[in-house]
C-alpha cells in the first residue's frame, strides 16, 4: 500500500504551493514513491480522528502501514532515509543535508512566518506599521546570511538534497513579497528548485485540488 498524506480540502493559498503538504509531495516525487492524498476540511482537522494523527490539528500527516507521522521536517527526513535520492551516501555530506533540513525550519522559517503573520493577522493593528519594518529586517538578516553562505553554488552541498528541498520550500514563502529579488543568488536558487520535474509534478497535483482539474504528466516526468 502506498503512503497516505493529508492535505487541505480548501487550501488557504489557493493552490500556490505554499501549503505544507507540498513539501511532502515534493519529497515523494523526488524519490519516485507513489502516494495517496486524503483531503480534510478545517472542521475535520479538529476532530478526534485527525487529532489522533496530528495532536495540533494541522496538515500534513503521513501514514505508512502502522507508522503515522506529522511535521514536514520529520516526514521529509523519513522519506529521505527510506528511499534513495535525497540524502548523500557519504556520512559527512549526509549529516550536512540533515543539518540544513533543521536550519530551514528552525532558523530561516520563523522570521518568515512572523512576517506573514504581521501582514495577514496584524495589519489592522494601530502598531502594525511601526512593527513591520522590524520584522522585515529580521527576515533580511537571515537572507543576507544565507545568501553569503550559498554564494554562486547551485545547491547547498554539491548535489541536490533534502536540505535544499526544505530550504527552497521555506524561501518560496517570500517569493510574492519581492524580498528574494534583493538577493539574486537566492532567487536563482529557488527557481532551480521550482524547475525540478519532481517539484512541477507535486505543484500540479496540489493545484489540481484547488482547480478540480487533474493535471497531465509531462513527457519525461514519470
C-alpha positions in Angstrom: 0.0 0.0 0.0 1.3 3.5 -0.9 1.7 6.0 1.9 -1.2 8.4 2.6 -0.8 12.1 3.3 -3.4 14.6 4.3 -3.9 18.0 2.7 -6.3 20.9 2.8 -9.7 20.3 1.2 -9.8 24.1 0.6 -6.2 25.4 0.6 -5.8 29.0 2.0 -3.1 29.7 -0.6 -5.5 28.9 -3.5 -3.1 26.3 -4.9 0.1 28.4 -4.9 2.2 25.6 -3.5 2.7 27.1 0.0 0.6 24.7 2.0 3.0 22.3 3.8 1.8 19.2 2.2 3.7 20.5 -0.8 7.0 19.6 0.9 5.9 16.1 1.4 4.5 15.7 -2.1 7.8 17.0 -3.5 9.9 14.6 -1.4 7.8 11.7 -2.5 8.0 12.7 -6.2 11.8 13.1 -5.9 12.3 9.5 -4.8 9.6 8.1 -7.1 7.3 6.9 -4.4 3.6 6.8 -5.3 1.3 8.1 -2.7 -2.3 8.8 -1.9 -3.8 12.0 -0.6 -6.7 12.3 1.8 -8.3 15.7 1.8 -9.5 17.1 5.1 -11.7 20.1 5.9 -10.8 22.7 8.5 -13.6 21.2 10.7 -12.3 17.6 10.3 -8.8 18.8 11.3 -10.1 19.5 14.8 -12.0 16.2 15.2 -10.7 13.2 17.1 -9.8 11.1 14.1 -7.4 13.7 12.7 -6.1 14.8 16.1 -5.1 11.2 16.7 -2.6 11.6 13.8 -1.7 15.3 14.4 -2.3 16.5 18.0 -2.1 20.1 16.9 -4.8 19.8 14.3 -2.8 20.7 11.2 -1.7 19.2 7.9 0.1 17.3 6.6 0.1 13.9 8.2 1.8 10.8 6.8 0.6 7.2 7.2 2.6 4.2 6.1 1.4 0.9 7.4 1.3 1.2 11.2 3.5 4.3 11.1 1.9 7.8 11.5 4.0 11.0 11.4 3.4 14.7 11.4 5.7 17.7 11.0 7.1 18.2 7.5 10.7 18.0 8.5 10.3 14.7 10.2 8.2 13.3 7.3 10.8 14.5 4.7 13.6 13.0 6.8 11.8 9.7 7.0 11.2 9.6 3.2 14.8 10.6 2.6 16.1 7.8 4.8 13.7 5.2 3.4 14.4 5.9 -0.2 17.5 6.8 -2.3 17.8 10.2 -3.9 17.5 12.8 -1.1 20.4 12.1 1.2 24.1 11.6 0.1 25.8 8.2 0.7 28.8 9.9 2.3 28.3 10.2 6.0 29.6 13.8 6.4 27.6 15.0 3.4 24.5 13.2 4.7 24.9 15.0 8.1 25.2 18.3 6.3 22.0 17.7 4.4 20.2 16.9 7.7 21.7 19.9 9.3 20.2 22.1 6.6 16.8 20.5 6.9 16.8 21.6 10.6 18.2 25.0 9.7 15.5 25.7 7.2 12.6 25.2 9.7 14.3 26.3 12.9 16.4 29.3 11.8 15.2 30.6 8.4 11.4 29.9 8.5 10.5 31.5 11.9 11.1 35.1 10.9 9.4 34.5 7.5 6.3 33.2 9.3 6.4 36.1 11.6 6.4 38.4 8.6 3.4 36.6 7.1 1.5 36.9 10.4 2.4 40.6 10.7 0.9 41.3 7.3 -2.1 38.9 7.4 -3.2 38.9 11.0 -1.8 42.1 12.5 -2.1 44.5 9.5 -5.1 46.3 11.0 -3.5 46.9 14.4 -2.5 50.5 15.2 1.1 49.5 15.9 1.4 47.4 12.8 3.2 50.0 10.6 5.8 50.6 13.3 6.5 46.9 13.9 6.5 45.7 10.3 10.0 47.2 9.4 11.5 45.4 12.4 10.1 42.1 11.3 11.3 42.7 7.7 14.7 43.5 9.0 14.9 40.1 10.8 14.0 38.4 7.6 16.6 40.3 5.7 19.2 39.4 8.2 18.6 35.7 7.6 18.5 36.1 3.9 21.8 38.1 3.9 23.5 35.4 6.0 22.2 32.6 3.8 23.0 34.4 0.6 26.6 34.9 1.7 26.9 31.2 2.5 25.3 29.9 -0.7 27.3 32.2 -2.9 27.3 31.0 -6.5 26.7 27.4 -5.7 23.7 25.6 -7.3 22.9 23.6 -4.2 23.9 23.6 -0.5 26.4 20.8 -0.6 27.1 19.7 -4.1 24.1 17.6 -5.4 20.5 18.5 -4.6 19.4 17.0 -1.3 16.6 17.0 1.3 18.3 20.1 2.8 17.7 22.0 -0.5 14.2 20.7 -0.7 13.3 22.1 2.7 15.1 25.3 2.3 13.6 26.1 -1.1 10.2 25.3 0.3 10.7 27.8 3.1 12.1 30.6 0.9 9.2 30.2 -1.6 7.0 31.9 1.1 8.9 35.1 0.3 8.5 35.0 -3.5 5.4 37.2 -3.7 6.9 39.8 -1.3 9.8 40.7 -3.7 12.3 40.3 -0.9 14.1 37.5 -2.6 14.8 39.8 -5.6 17.2 41.7 -3.3 19.4 38.5 -3.3 19.8 37.3 -7.0 21.6 34.1 -6.0 18.7 33.2 -3.7 16.1 33.9 -6.4 18.1 31.7 -8.8 18.3 29.0 -6.1 14.6 29.0 -5.6 14.0 29.0 -9.4 16.2 25.9 -9.7 14.1 24.1 -7.1 10.9 25.1 -8.9 12.3 23.9 -12.2 12.9 20.3 -11.0 10.4 17.9 -12.6 9.5 16.4 -9.2 8.6 19.9 -7.9 6.5 20.6 -11.0 4.6 17.3 -10.6 4.0 18.0 -6.9 2.8 21.6 -7.6 0.5 20.5 -10.4 -1.1 17.8 -8.2 -1.6 20.3 -5.3 -3.0 22.9 -7.7 -5.5 20.3 -9.1 -7.1 20.1 -5.6 -8.0 23.8 -5.9 -8.9 23.9 -9.6 -10.6 20.5 -9.7 -8.6 19.6 -12.9 -6.4 16.6 -12.8 -3.0 17.6 -14.5 -1.4 15.6 -17.2 2.1 14.4 -16.7 4.7 16.0 -18.8 6.8 13.8 -21.1 9.8 12.6 -19.2 8.3 13.5 -15.8 7.1 10.0 -14.9 
